[in-house]
Amino acid sequence: MEFQKVGVNVTVLLPSAVDTPVLPQLGLDAATMPVKPMSVEQCVDEALTALGTNQATTVSRTLATRMVEGMIDNQVVGA
């Protein structure tokens, strides 16, 4: 916020897992992960959209969807 006065904008991207070659190197299998990793293209698209609109923070659609699903599941289980 303090840099905004001098024309500097910062965007923080919070993606879910991204389908890159590092996943298998970390011992992860995209096919068995509870959340399907997003494509690199989708991650880049969301980042560029956030930058273009000067969003300070953006949560990937995939992660946001899983968060909402988790909240709904918790409410149904707790009911």
C-alpha positions as CSV (number, residue, x, y, z in Angstrom):
1,M,0.0,0.0,0.0
2,E,2.8,2.4,0.8
3,F,4.3,2.0,-2.7
4,Q,0.9,2.8,-4.4
5,K,1.6,6.5,-3.8
6,V,4.5,6.3,-6.1
7,G,2.8,4.2,-8.8
8,V,4.0,0.7,-7.8
9,N,1.4,-2.0,-7.8
10,V,2.0,-5.5,-6.4
11,T,0.0,-8.6,-7.2
12,V,0.2,-11.8,-5.2
13,L,-1.0,-15.0,-6.9
14,L,-2.1,-17.9,-4.7
15,P,-2.5,-20.8,-7.1
16,S,-3.4,-24.3,-6.2
17,A,-1.0,-27.0,-7.5
18,V,0.2,-26.3,-11.0
19,D,0.9,-29.2,-13.4
20,T,4.6,-28.9,-13.9
21,P,7.5,-31.4,-14.1
22,V,8.3,-30.6,-10.4
23,L,5.2,-32.6,-9.2
24,P,6.7,-36.1,-9.8
25,Q,10.1,-34.9,-8.5
26,L,8.3,-34.1,-5.2
27,G,6.8,-37.6,-5.2
28,L,3.3,-36.3,-6.2
29,D,1.1,-38.0,-8.8
30,A,-1.3,-35.5,-10.5
31,A,-3.8,-38.4,-11.1
32,T,-4.1,-39.2,-7.4
33,M,-4.0,-35.7,-5.9
34,P,-7.2,-34.7,-4.2
35,V,-7.3,-31.5,-6.2
36,K,-6.5,-31.7,-9.9
37,P,-3.5,-29.5,-10.6
38,M,-4.2,-26.5,-12.8
39,S,-2.5,-26.1,-16.1
40,V,0.4,-23.7,-16.5
41,E,-1.6,-21.8,-19.1
42,Q,-4.5,-21.3,-16.7
43,C,-2.1,-20.1,-14.0
44,V,-0.5,-17.6,-16.3
45,D,-3.9,-16.5,-17.6
46,E,-5.1,-15.8,-14.1
47,A,-1.9,-14.0,-13.1
48,L,-2.0,-11.8,-16.2
49,T,-5.7,-11.0,-15.6
50,A,-4.9,-10.0,-12.0
51,L,-2.0,-7.9,-13.1
52,G,-4.1,-6.2,-15.8
53,T,-6.7,-5.2,-13.3
54,N,-4.2,-4.3,-10.5
55,Q,-5.7,-6.8,-8.1
56,A,-3.6,-6.9,-5.0
57,T,-4.3,-10.6,-4.3
58,T,-5.8,-13.3,-6.5
59,V,-6.7,-16.8,-5.5
60,S,-6.8,-19.3,-8.4
61,R,-10.3,-20.4,-9.5
62,T,-9.3,-24.0,-8.8
63,L,-8.2,-23.3,-5.2
64,A,-11.2,-21.1,-4.6
65,T,-13.6,-23.8,-5.8
66,R,-12.0,-26.4,-3.5
67,M,-12.2,-24.0,-0.6
68,V,-16.0,-23.4,-1.2
69,E,-16.5,-27.2,-1.7
70,G,-14.7,-27.8,1.6
71,M,-16.9,-25.3,3.4
72,I,-20.1,-26.8,2.0
73,D,-18.9,-30.3,2.9
74,N,-18.2,-29.2,6.5
75,Q,-21.6,-27.6,6.9
76,V,-23.3,-30.7,5.5
77,V,-21.3,-33.0,7.8
78,G,-21.9,-30.7,10.8
79,A,-25.6,-30.5,10.2
